[in-house]
Amino acid sequence: MFLIRWPIGRLILLLNFVFSPRSPKRDIQLQKEVDASTAHLSLYQLPACPFCVKTRRAMKRFGLNIELRNINQNETYRDELIREGGKRTVPCLKIINEDQSVTWMYESSDIINYLEKFTR
């Protein structure tokens, strides 16, 4: 399986690099406000996962600076995702709500729809 996943993953990363979307040009103050509004978000992901790439591309297209947590490079992130989120599925957006409760969002399309509200 590794012999199939590795080259496909590298191809996905290459294509993502070549055809990477542009971030919107914002006023510095407006970008700081957007960054502050997304400070409570973290994306658990894998670099070559197609659904993670889709989510990261949307984040870049929206101009959102959200912490990326690679679950293969950091056991703490992987363990936290499994323990608190309930499964080892990526992409997963960790949302810390105003009341300090945590919501785990797993579907890339749902994540992108949620992130879209920060672009307004």
Backbone torsions as a table, in degrees:
resi	resn	phi	psi	omega
1	MET	NA	-36.4	178.9
2	PHE	-58.9	-39.1	-178.1
3	LEU	-65.7	-19.9	177.2
4	ILE	-92.2	-46.1	-174.9
5	ARG	-67.9	-40.8	-175.4
6	TRP	-60.2	-54.3	-179.2
7	PRO	-65.6	-35.3	178.3
8	ILE	-66.3	-41.4	177.9
9	GLY	-61.6	-42.7	178.6
10	ARG	-65.4	-38.0	177.5
11	LEU	-64.0	-42.6	177.9
12	ILE	-60.3	-44.3	-179.9
13	LEU	-65.8	-39.5	178.7
14	LEU	-63.9	-48.8	179.4
15	LEU	-62.2	-38.4	177.1
16	ASN	-63.0	-40.8	179.3
17	PHE	-65.6	-46.1	-176.4
18	VAL	-66.9	-41.9	-175.0
19	PHE	-108.2	32.9	-177.9
20	SER	-64.7	135.0	179.7
21	PRO	-72.4	161.7	177.9
22	ARG	-93.3	144.9	173.7
23	SER	-79.1	149.3	177.5
24	PRO	-68.7	148.4	176.1
25	LYS	-85.2	117.5	-179.9
26	ARG	-121.0	155.6	169.8
27	ASP	-60.4	145.9	-176.9
28	ILE	-56.7	-43.8	-179.5
29	GLN	-65.1	-41.5	178.5
30	LEU	-64.2	-39.9	178.4
31	GLN	-64.7	-37.6	176.8
32	LYS	-62.8	-39.0	177.9
33	GLU	-65.5	-42.3	177.8
34	VAL	-63.3	-44.4	178.8
35	ASP	-60.8	-40.8	178.6
36	ALA	-64.8	-37.1	-178.9
37	SER	-72.9	-17.5	178.5
38	THR	-108.8	8.0	-177.6
39	ALA	-64.1	-21.0	-178.1
40	HIS	-89.6	10.2	-176.8
41	LEU	-112.1	144.6	173.2
42	SER	-140.4	136.2	179.2
43	LEU	-106.5	116.1	173.9
44	TYR	-85.0	126.7	-170.0
45	GLN	-157.1	172.1	171.8
46	LEU	-124.1	137.9	-174.6
47	PRO	-57.4	-41.2	-173.7
48	ALA	-99.0	4.9	177.7
49	CYS	-70.2	124.4	-177.2
50	PRO	-58.3	-36.9	179.9
51	PHE	-73.2	-31.7	174.9
52	CYS	-69.2	-40.4	176.9
53	VAL	-60.5	-44.3	178.4
54	LYS	-57.8	-43.6	-178.9
55	THR	-68.9	-44.4	178.9
56	ARG	-63.7	-37.7	177.5
57	ARG	-62.8	-40.2	177.2
58	ALA	-65.2	-40.6	178.0
59	MET	-60.3	-42.6	179.4
60	LYS	-68.1	-42.4	178.7
61	ARG	-60.7	-35.0	179.3
62	PHE	-84.6	-13.0	-178.6
63	GLY	74.6	36.0	-177.5
64	LEU	-101.6	131.6	176.8
65	ASN	-102.7	96.1	-177.5
66	ILE	-117.0	138.4	-179.6
67	GLU	-61.1	129.4	176.4
68	LEU	-99.8	133.6	-179.6
69	ARG	-123.3	105.0	-179.9
70	ASN	-78.9	114.0	-174.7
71	ILE	-78.0	-11.2	176.0
72	ASN	-87.1	-25.9	-178.5
73	GLN	-93.4	-14.3	-176.7
74	ASN	-137.1	110.7	-178.8
75	GLU	-63.1	-32.7	-179.8
76	THR	-60.9	-44.2	178.7
77	TYR	-64.1	-45.0	-179.6
78	ARG	-61.9	-45.6	-180.0
79	ASP	-64.1	-40.3	178.6
80	GLU	-64.1	-42.5	179.0
81	LEU	-60.6	-45.4	-179.1
82	ILE	-69.2	-46.5	-176.0
83	ARG	-67.0	-47.7	-174.0
84	GLU	-94.3	-35.7	-179.4
85	GLY	-82.7	-27.0	175.8
86	GLY	101.6	-15.4	178.9
87	LYS	-157.8	160.9	-178.2
88	ARG	-96.6	59.2	-179.0
89	THR	-115.9	134.9	177.7
90	VAL	-126.4	153.5	1.1
91	PRO	-75.3	153.0	176.3
92	CYS	-140.8	125.7	179.1
93	LEU	-98.1	121.6	175.2
94	LYS	-92.3	122.1	-178.1
95	ILE	-115.9	118.3	175.0
96	ILE	-94.5	112.2	-176.6
97	ASN	-74.9	168.2	-178.9
98	GLU	-58.5	-33.1	179.0
99	ASP	-85.9	13.3	179.1
100	GLN	70.1	6.8	171.5
101	SER	-75.4	158.7	-175.8
102	VAL	-117.1	134.8	175.0
103	THR	-115.9	136.6	178.4
104	TRP	-112.9	119.7	-178.2
105	MET	-112.4	125.2	-170.7
106	TYR	-104.9	-31.4	-173.7
107	GLU	-82.6	131.0	-176.9
108	SER	-58.7	-41.6	179.4
109	SER	-64.9	-39.7	176.9
110	ASP	-64.7	-41.3	179.6
111	ILE	-62.0	-47.0	-178.8
112	ILE	-62.9	-43.0	177.0
113	ASN	-61.4	-39.5	178.3
114	TYR	-66.0	-44.1	-177.3
115	LEU	-68.1	-25.1	-178.2
116	GLU	-60.5	-28.3	-178.6
117	LYS	-68.5	-18.3	179.5
118	PHE	-83.3	-3.8	-177.9
119	THR	-92.1	-9.3	-176.1
120	ARG	-82.2	NA	NA
